[in-house]
Amino acid sequence: MPSPVLTVVEDATEGARIVADGIENLVRSRPDAVLALPTGRTPLPLYDELSRRYRAGRIDFERVRTFNLDEWVGLRPGSPGSYAAFMAEHLFSRVNLRPENCHIPDGAAPDLDAECARYEQLIREAGGIDLAILGIGHNGHIGFNEPGTSFEMRTHVVQVTPETRASNRWAFATDDVPSRAITVGIATILDARAIVLMATGPDKAEVLARALQGEIDPSVPASALRLHPCVQVVADTAAARLLGRSRELTFE
């Protein structure tokens, strides 16, 4: 099975340009492409770059469909700290994505298990994910799939670890970060036709090395990506300092 393709860049801005190139090429060849999108600090330069390219007329998002990887349980779409609010601010309001084509789990759903099943069904009805864009947590999580999550899990409710809650506190006005979330499962991510993992900063170096060079094991959820035949890793020099030589990034 092919190893993940690694490109080391100078900084997050350069990484955002490289990933945006791949998205631009994908959308040009497949205008109704299905993207899985992350939240957090890592994708912010990417969303800025995609917005810039939309304003320049380089990308048309009108037919593109998106599925966010996760949402906090208990937060309504407009709530501060919700990922729905995050995406509206940083991407959805800045490009011509149609609201009906932008999907985020409903963290306020009265029946969370039914909501998880509904979200999986929506992904299937869309024809699956063409490109999943991921970040990596300090403990190796992808989406909110925390250490110990089975690689066979699909969209589900997760108990978020204290470490992950602490790393997300920046998005909340108070320390009241939810303890549960809905997340797309590892099996759903691995069903994507292509995957890009973005990593920036020196604090990601150790976990990125464990994910790409250690054992493939649920204790490091991101290590599951090595089971996929088409994974690209874009890391800045700080995040990649414990890795080997880089190879050119390609989108297939």
C-alpha positions as CSV (number, residue, x, y, z in Angstrom):
1,M,0.0,0.0,0.0
2,P,1.4,3.4,-0.9
3,S,2.8,5.5,1.9
4,P,1.4,9.0,2.5
5,V,2.9,11.6,0.3
6,L,4.7,14.3,2.3
7,T,5.4,17.9,1.4
8,V,7.3,20.1,3.8
9,V,6.6,23.8,3.5
10,E,8.1,26.9,5.1
11,D,5.0,28.0,6.8
12,A,1.2,27.7,7.1
13,T,0.7,30.3,4.3
14,E,2.6,28.2,1.8
15,G,0.9,25.1,2.9
16,A,-2.5,26.8,2.4
17,R,-1.6,27.7,-1.1
18,I,-0.5,24.1,-1.9
19,V,-3.8,22.6,-0.6
20,A,-5.8,25.3,-2.2
21,D,-4.2,24.4,-5.6
22,G,-5.4,20.9,-5.1
23,I,-9.0,22.0,-4.2
24,E,-9.0,24.4,-7.2
25,N,-8.0,21.7,-9.6
26,L,-10.5,19.3,-8.1
27,V,-13.4,21.7,-8.4
28,R,-12.5,22.7,-11.9
29,S,-12.6,19.0,-13.0
30,R,-15.6,18.2,-10.8
31,P,-17.7,21.3,-10.1
32,D,-20.0,19.3,-7.7
33,A,-17.2,17.9,-5.7
34,V,-17.8,16.8,-2.1
35,L,-15.4,18.1,0.5
36,A,-15.0,17.2,4.2
37,L,-13.9,20.3,6.1
38,P,-12.2,20.8,9.4
39,T,-12.3,23.6,12.0
40,G,-9.7,24.9,14.4
41,R,-6.7,27.1,13.9
42,T,-4.9,25.0,11.3
43,P,-7.3,25.5,8.4
44,L,-7.7,29.3,8.8
45,P,-5.0,30.2,6.3
46,L,-6.6,27.7,3.9
47,Y,-10.0,29.3,4.2
48,D,-8.4,32.7,3.7
49,E,-6.7,31.5,0.5
50,L,-9.9,29.9,-0.8
51,S,-11.8,33.1,-0.2
52,R,-9.1,35.1,-2.0
53,R,-9.3,32.8,-5.0
54,Y,-13.1,33.0,-5.1
55,R,-12.9,36.8,-5.2
56,A,-10.3,36.6,-8.0
57,G,-12.7,34.4,-10.0
58,R,-10.4,31.3,-9.8
59,I,-12.9,29.0,-7.9
60,D,-16.6,28.7,-8.3
61,F,-18.2,26.9,-5.3
62,E,-21.8,27.1,-6.5
63,R,-22.2,23.4,-6.9
64,V,-19.6,22.2,-4.4
65,R,-21.0,20.2,-1.4
66,T,-19.4,20.2,2.0
67,F,-19.6,18.1,5.1
68,N,-18.0,19.3,8.3
69,L,-16.2,16.8,10.3
70,D,-17.7,17.6,13.7
71,E,-19.8,19.8,15.9
72,W,-20.1,20.3,19.7
73,V,-23.1,18.6,21.4
74,G,-25.5,21.1,23.0
75,L,-24.7,24.1,20.8
76,R,-27.2,25.4,18.3
77,P,-25.9,26.6,14.9
78,G,-25.6,30.2,15.8
79,S,-24.2,29.7,19.2
80,P,-20.7,31.2,20.0
81,G,-18.1,28.5,19.8
82,S,-20.2,26.3,17.5
83,Y,-18.5,25.0,14.4
84,A,-21.5,26.2,12.4
85,A,-20.7,29.7,13.5
86,F,-17.0,29.2,12.8
87,M,-17.6,28.0,9.3
88,A,-20.0,30.8,8.6
89,E,-17.4,33.4,9.7
90,H,-14.3,31.9,8.1
91,L,-15.6,30.4,4.8
92,F,-19.3,30.1,4.1
93,S,-20.0,33.8,4.1
94,R,-17.0,34.6,2.0
95,V,-17.6,32.3,-1.0
96,N,-20.6,31.3,-3.1
97,L,-21.3,28.0,-1.4
98,R,-25.1,27.4,-1.3
99,P,-26.4,27.1,2.2
100,E,-28.3,23.9,1.3
101,N,-25.0,22.3,0.2
102,C,-23.2,23.0,3.5
103,H,-23.7,20.2,6.0
104,I,-22.7,20.3,9.7
105,P,-23.9,17.8,12.3
106,D,-26.7,19.2,14.5
107,G,-25.3,19.2,18.0
108,A,-28.6,20.3,19.4
109,A,-30.6,17.4,17.9
110,P,-32.9,15.7,20.5
111,D,-31.9,12.3,19.3
112,L,-28.1,12.3,18.8
113,D,-27.9,8.7,17.5
114,A,-30.5,9.5,14.9
115,E,-28.6,12.6,13.9
116,C,-25.4,10.5,13.4
117,A,-27.3,8.1,11.2
118,R,-28.9,11.0,9.3
119,Y,-25.5,12.5,8.7
120,E,-24.0,9.3,7.4
121,Q,-27.0,8.9,5.1
122,L,-26.5,12.4,3.7
123,I,-22.8,11.6,2.9
124,R,-23.9,8.4,1.1
125,E,-26.6,10.3,-0.9
126,A,-24.0,12.8,-2.0
127,G,-21.9,10.0,-3.5
128,G,-19.3,9.9,-0.7
129,I,-16.5,12.4,0.0
130,D,-14.1,13.3,-2.8
131,L,-11.5,15.0,-0.6
132,A,-11.3,15.0,3.1
133,I,-9.2,17.8,4.6
134,L,-8.0,17.1,8.1
135,G,-5.9,18.6,10.9
136,I,-4.3,16.5,13.6
137,G,-4.8,17.0,17.4
138,H,-2.0,17.0,19.9
139,N,-3.1,13.5,20.9
140,G,-3.4,12.3,17.3
141,H,-7.1,12.7,16.9
142,I,-8.7,13.4,13.5
143,G,-12.1,15.0,13.6
144,F,-13.0,14.3,17.2
145,N,-12.0,10.7,17.0
146,E,-10.0,10.5,20.2
147,P,-7.3,7.9,21.1
148,G,-8.9,4.4,21.4
149,T,-11.5,5.0,18.8
150,S,-12.1,2.0,16.6
151,F,-11.0,2.5,13.0
152,E,-14.4,1.0,12.1
153,M,-16.5,3.7,13.6
154,R,-18.7,5.9,11.5
155,T,-20.4,9.2,12.6
156,H,-20.9,9.0,16.4
157,V,-21.1,10.9,19.6
158,V,-17.7,11.1,21.4
159,Q,-16.6,12.1,24.9
160,V,-14.0,14.8,24.3
161,T,-10.8,14.4,26.3
162,P,-9.8,17.2,28.7
163,E,-6.7,17.9,26.5
164,T,-8.8,18.4,23.4
165,R,-11.2,20.6,25.3
166,A,-8.3,22.7,26.6
167,S,-6.9,23.1,23.1
168,N,-10.3,24.4,21.9
169,R,-10.8,26.9,24.7
170,W,-9.6,29.8,22.5
171,A,-12.9,29.6,20.5
172,F,-15.1,30.2,23.6
173,A,-15.7,33.4,25.6
174,T,-15.7,31.3,28.8
175,D,-14.1,28.1,30.0
176,D,-17.4,26.3,29.5
177,V,-16.2,24.1,26.6
178,P,-18.7,21.2,25.9
179,S,-17.6,17.7,26.9
180,R,-19.2,15.9,24.0
181,A,-19.3,16.2,20.2
182,I,-20.6,14.6,17.1
183,T,-17.8,13.5,14.8
184,V,-17.5,11.8,11.4
185,G,-15.9,8.4,12.2
186,I,-12.6,7.1,11.0
187,A,-14.2,4.6,8.7
188,T,-16.1,7.4,7.0
189,I,-12.9,9.4,6.6
190,L,-11.2,6.4,5.1
191,D,-14.0,6.0,2.6
192,A,-13.0,9.4,1.1
193,R,-11.4,9.1,-2.4
194,A,-8.5,11.3,-1.3
195,I,-7.3,12.8,2.0
196,V,-5.1,15.7,2.9
197,L,-3.7,16.1,6.4
198,M,-2.4,19.5,7.4
199,A,0.0,20.1,10.3
200,T,1.7,23.3,11.5
201,G,3.7,24.3,14.5
202,P,6.4,22.6,16.6
203,D,3.8,21.2,19.0
204,K,2.6,18.9,16.3
205,A,6.0,17.4,15.5
206,E,5.9,14.5,17.9
207,V,2.4,13.3,17.2
208,L,2.9,13.7,13.5
209,A,5.9,11.4,13.6
210,R,4.0,8.9,15.7
211,A,1.1,9.0,13.2
212,L,3.3,8.5,10.1
213,Q,6.1,6.4,11.4
214,G,4.9,4.6,14.5
215,E,2.5,1.7,14.9
216,I,-0.8,1.8,13.1
217,D,-3.0,1.7,16.2
218,P,-6.2,3.3,17.6
219,S,-4.0,4.9,20.4
220,V,-3.0,7.3,17.6
221,P,-6.1,7.7,15.5
222,A,-4.3,9.6,12.7
223,S,-2.2,6.5,12.1
224,A,-5.3,5.0,10.4
225,L,-4.6,7.3,7.4
226,R,-1.7,5.0,6.4
227,L,-4.4,2.4,5.5
228,H,-5.6,4.7,2.8
229,P,-4.1,4.6,-0.7
230,C,-4.3,8.3,-1.5
231,V,-3.1,10.5,1.5
232,Q,-1.2,13.7,1.2
233,V,0.5,15.3,4.2
234,V,1.3,19.0,4.2
235,A,3.4,20.1,7.1
236,D,5.5,23.1,7.9
237,T,9.2,22.7,8.8
238,A,8.4,22.9,12.5
239,A,5.8,20.2,12.4
240,A,7.9,18.0,10.1
241,R,11.2,18.3,12.0
242,L,11.1,14.6,13.1
243,L,10.1,13.2,9.7
244,G,12.2,12.1,6.8
245,R,12.7,13.6,3.4
246,S,9.6,15.2,1.7
247,R,8.1,14.2,-1.6
248,E,6.1,16.3,-4.0
249,L,2.4,16.6,-3.3
250,T,0.0,15.4,-5.9
251,F,-3.8,15.1,-6.0
252,E,-5.2,12.1,-7.8
